[in-house]
Amino acid sequence: LTELSLQKEQLQLKIIEIEDEVDKWQKERDRIKNFTTNEKATVDQHFKELVRDLEKQREEVKASLDQREQIAVENVKEIVEELEDRAKLLQEEKETREQIHQISDSVLFLQEFGAMMRSYTIPPSLPTYSVLLEGENMSPSMGVLRDDLLNVCMRHVEKICKGDLSRNFIERNHMENGRVQRGMLFTTKTTYPSIVRHQPAKVPPQTWKSSKQSMLSHYRPFYVNKGNGVTSNEAP
């Protein structure tokens, strides 16, 4: 009876130990979830900052486009003003010739016409300009920029997922030569941490005889040695 009570007490203590362990692991589960939530928030924050920095670079490129457009518009304005000045001068010369053409006095006509011809010069040719619209070159340049940024981002993400995040949260400790050794308890099939439960080893089928022997080896009768008063669970 004493041995039976002792075993019951030991089993009860083991049950309490297991319950405490279950409670501990439930808390660890919550801690892992909270940790992962915080890590996700960190990822979101860094990607938001990255997007914000990229948007700043985008605005810088657009500002350069606006600056180039403004310069071109100013150039067009100068060209138009120069052409309008030339047209005004030519219009004045045309009106002068119309006035001379209306002179009826031959002597006066010859005098005015001669004076005009002495100062006459052939109107110069109009200046020529080339309008270089290189908007079609922006798309390839931006495509190269996008591909380069995406490749760099993908390399870093792959490094993070396959490097920093490839190690699982949970490891099993075991003793070896009196020292604690750490080993992976759970394996992962993906690059992201996940807990995979090991399947229990298959037990070979037992015959009735082998099962009976196994049961007898686990539940051996309790014998009392009446000669010396010492209890034992060993068969005489």
PLY file of the C-alpha trace (Angstrom):
ply
format ascii 1.0
element vertex 236
property float x
property float y
property float z
element edge 235
property int vertex1
property int vertex2
end_header
0.00 0.00 0.00
2.84 2.36 0.79
4.38 1.77 -2.63
1.00 2.24 -4.31
0.44 5.54 -2.52
3.94 6.64 -3.47
3.31 5.86 -7.11
-0.02 7.71 -7.04
1.71 10.72 -5.52
4.44 10.58 -8.13
1.87 10.37 -10.92
-0.06 13.29 -9.47
3.11 15.36 -9.28
3.90 14.46 -12.87
0.38 15.48 -13.94
0.81 18.82 -12.18
4.19 19.23 -13.84
2.67 18.54 -17.26
-0.19 20.96 -16.61
2.31 23.63 -15.61
4.28 22.87 -18.76
1.13 23.18 -20.88
0.36 26.52 -19.26
3.91 27.66 -19.87
3.73 26.72 -23.56
0.41 28.48 -23.98
2.07 31.61 -22.62
5.00 31.02 -24.98
2.54 30.75 -27.85
1.06 34.13 -26.93
4.55 35.59 -26.57
5.51 34.28 -30.02
2.36 35.82 -31.51
3.05 39.17 -29.84
6.66 39.05 -30.99
5.59 38.30 -34.57
3.03 41.12 -34.47
5.72 43.56 -33.37
8.08 42.30 -36.07
5.37 42.76 -38.71
4.83 46.30 -37.47
8.56 46.92 -37.86
8.45 45.57 -41.41
5.47 47.80 -42.23
7.23 50.84 -40.78
10.41 50.28 -42.79
8.50 49.65 -46.00
6.44 52.79 -45.42
9.66 54.75 -45.00
11.04 53.11 -48.13
7.92 54.02 -50.11
8.10 57.57 -48.76
11.74 57.89 -49.81
10.92 56.48 -53.24
8.10 58.99 -53.58
10.58 61.77 -52.79
12.85 60.50 -55.55
9.86 60.36 -57.89
9.02 63.98 -57.10
12.65 64.94 -57.74
12.51 63.38 -61.21
9.19 65.12 -61.91
10.67 68.42 -60.67
13.52 68.00 -63.17
10.94 67.44 -65.91
9.09 70.58 -64.84
12.33 72.57 -64.82
13.21 71.40 -68.31
9.70 72.28 -69.48
9.95 75.75 -67.94
13.26 76.41 -69.67
11.81 75.25 -72.99
8.74 77.45 -72.53
11.00 80.46 -71.85
12.99 79.63 -74.98
9.79 79.47 -77.03
8.76 82.83 -75.60
12.08 84.39 -76.63
11.82 82.91 -80.13
8.26 84.20 -80.55
9.26 87.70 -79.36
12.19 87.75 -81.78
9.97 86.67 -84.67
7.36 89.27 -83.75
10.07 91.98 -83.71
11.24 90.88 -87.15
7.70 90.88 -88.45
7.21 94.40 -87.07
10.36 95.67 -88.84
9.34 94.03 -92.09
5.88 95.53 -91.78
7.44 99.00 -91.35
9.62 98.50 -94.44
6.61 97.35 -96.39
4.65 100.46 -95.39
7.62 102.63 -96.45
7.62 101.06 -99.89
3.88 101.54 -100.19
4.35 105.22 -99.44
7.13 105.53 -102.04
5.02 103.66 -104.53
2.28 106.28 -104.17
4.61 109.23 -105.05
3.49 110.71 -108.37
6.44 113.08 -108.83
9.07 111.23 -110.81
12.01 113.20 -109.40
10.88 112.79 -105.82
10.13 109.14 -106.45
13.63 108.53 -107.78
15.17 110.35 -104.82
13.17 108.38 -102.24
13.63 105.12 -104.07
17.40 105.69 -104.40
17.75 106.51 -100.71
15.76 103.43 -99.83
17.83 101.17 -102.05
21.11 102.46 -100.60
20.03 101.32 -97.13
18.21 98.22 -98.28
19.44 94.82 -97.18
17.95 91.45 -97.95
16.01 90.18 -94.93
18.05 87.50 -93.19
16.84 83.95 -93.09
14.84 82.91 -90.10
16.81 81.12 -87.38
16.20 77.41 -87.23
15.74 75.41 -84.07
15.39 71.73 -83.34
12.81 70.59 -80.83
14.24 67.56 -79.06
11.38 65.72 -77.43
13.03 62.85 -75.60
9.99 61.70 -73.67
10.22 58.32 -75.33
13.59 57.80 -73.62
12.10 58.29 -70.15
10.22 54.99 -70.21
13.33 52.80 -70.75
15.26 54.77 -68.14
12.50 54.41 -65.58
12.15 50.74 -66.51
15.84 50.16 -65.76
15.49 52.04 -62.48
12.45 49.97 -61.51
14.17 46.67 -62.37
17.33 47.61 -60.47
15.41 48.65 -57.37
13.21 45.56 -57.52
16.20 43.24 -57.91
17.97 44.82 -54.93
14.79 44.60 -52.86
14.20 40.96 -53.83
17.79 39.99 -52.97
17.50 41.55 -49.53
14.09 39.99 -48.91
15.42 36.58 -49.94
18.39 37.04 -47.63
16.09 37.96 -44.75
13.63 35.11 -45.35
16.21 32.39 -46.00
18.74 33.70 -43.49
17.39 35.62 -40.55
13.93 34.00 -40.60
14.96 30.45 -41.50
15.78 29.59 -37.90
12.81 28.38 -35.92
11.74 29.86 -32.61
11.72 26.53 -30.75
14.74 24.33 -30.08
15.06 21.25 -27.97
17.82 21.06 -25.38
19.47 17.76 -24.57
22.34 16.78 -22.35
25.60 15.52 -23.81
28.70 14.93 -21.69
27.18 16.90 -18.86
26.55 19.98 -21.02
23.35 21.28 -22.55
23.33 20.93 -26.32
20.79 22.68 -28.50
19.16 21.13 -31.51
16.21 21.87 -33.72
13.03 20.41 -32.32
10.83 21.34 -35.25
11.71 21.64 -38.91
10.25 24.03 -41.43
9.34 23.38 -45.03
9.17 27.05 -45.97
11.40 30.02 -45.33
9.05 31.27 -42.66
9.05 29.92 -39.07
6.36 27.41 -38.33
5.95 24.64 -35.82
5.70 21.18 -37.34
4.76 18.38 -34.99
6.78 15.20 -35.37
4.76 12.08 -36.06
5.19 9.36 -33.41
7.22 6.35 -34.42
5.18 3.42 -35.59
5.04 0.53 -33.11
5.38 -2.92 -34.69
2.31 -5.14 -34.24
2.40 -7.45 -31.25
1.07 -10.93 -30.85
-1.01 -11.88 -27.88
1.99 -13.54 -26.31
4.36 -10.61 -26.74
1.67 -8.20 -25.54
1.06 -10.33 -22.47
4.77 -10.42 -21.67
4.97 -6.67 -22.09
2.06 -6.14 -19.74
3.57 -8.49 -17.18
6.87 -6.63 -17.35
5.11 -3.32 -16.66
2.64 -4.55 -14.04
4.63 -6.92 -11.89
2.98 -8.12 -8.67
3.98 -6.61 -5.38
5.61 -9.11 -3.03
6.25 -8.80 0.67
9.22 -10.49 2.23
7.83 -11.56 5.58
11.19 -12.72 6.78
12.88 -9.32 7.15
9.92 -6.94 6.82
11.37 -5.20 3.77
8.94 -4.59 0.97
9.96 -5.23 -2.60
8.38 -5.28 -6.00
10.73 -7.98 -7.19
9.45 -11.53 -7.50
11.06 -14.00 -5.07
0 1
1 2
2 3
3 4
4 5
5 6
6 7
7 8
8 9
9 10
10 11
11 12
12 13
13 14
14 15
15 16
16 17
17 18
18 19
19 20
20 21
21 22
22 23
23 24
24 25
25 26
26 27
27 28
28 29
29 30
30 31
31 32
32 33
33 34
34 35
35 36
36 37
37 38
38 39
39 40
40 41
41 42
42 43
43 44
44 45
45 46
46 47
47 48
48 49
49 50
50 51
51 52
52 53
53 54
54 55
55 56
56 57
57 58
58 59
59 60
60 61
61 62
62 63
63 64
64 65
65 66
66 67
67 68
68 69
69 70
70 71
71 72
72 73
73 74
74 75
75 76
76 77
77 78
78 79
79 80
80 81
81 82
82 83
83 84
84 85
85 86
86 87
87 88
88 89
89 90
90 91
91 92
92 93
93 94
94 95
95 96
96 97
97 98
98 99
99 100
100 101
101 102
102 103
103 104
104 105
105 106
106 107
107 108
108 109
109 110
110 111
111 112
112 113
113 114
114 115
115 116
116 117
117 118
118 119
119 120
120 121
121 122
122 123
123 124
124 125
125 126
126 127
127 128
128 129
129 130
130 131
131 132
132 133
133 134
134 135
135 136
136 137
137 138
138 139
139 140
140 141
141 142
142 143
143 144
144 145
145 146
146 147
147 148
148 149
149 150
150 151
151 152
152 153
153 154
154 155
155 156
156 157
157 158
158 159
159 160
160 161
161 162
162 163
163 164
164 165
165 166
166 167
167 168
168 169
169 170
170 171
171 172
172 173
173 174
174 175
175 176
176 177
177 178
178 179
179 180
180 181
181 182
182 183
183 184
184 185
185 186
186 187
187 188
188 189
189 190
190 191
191 192
192 193
193 194
194 195
195 196
196 197
197 198
198 199
199 200
200 201
201 202
202 203
203 204
204 205
205 206
206 207
207 208
208 209
209 210
210 211
211 212
212 213
213 214
214 215
215 216
216 217
217 218
218 219
219 220
220 221
221 222
222 223
223 224
224 225
225 226
226 227
227 228
228 229
229 230
230 231
231 232
232 233
233 234
234 235
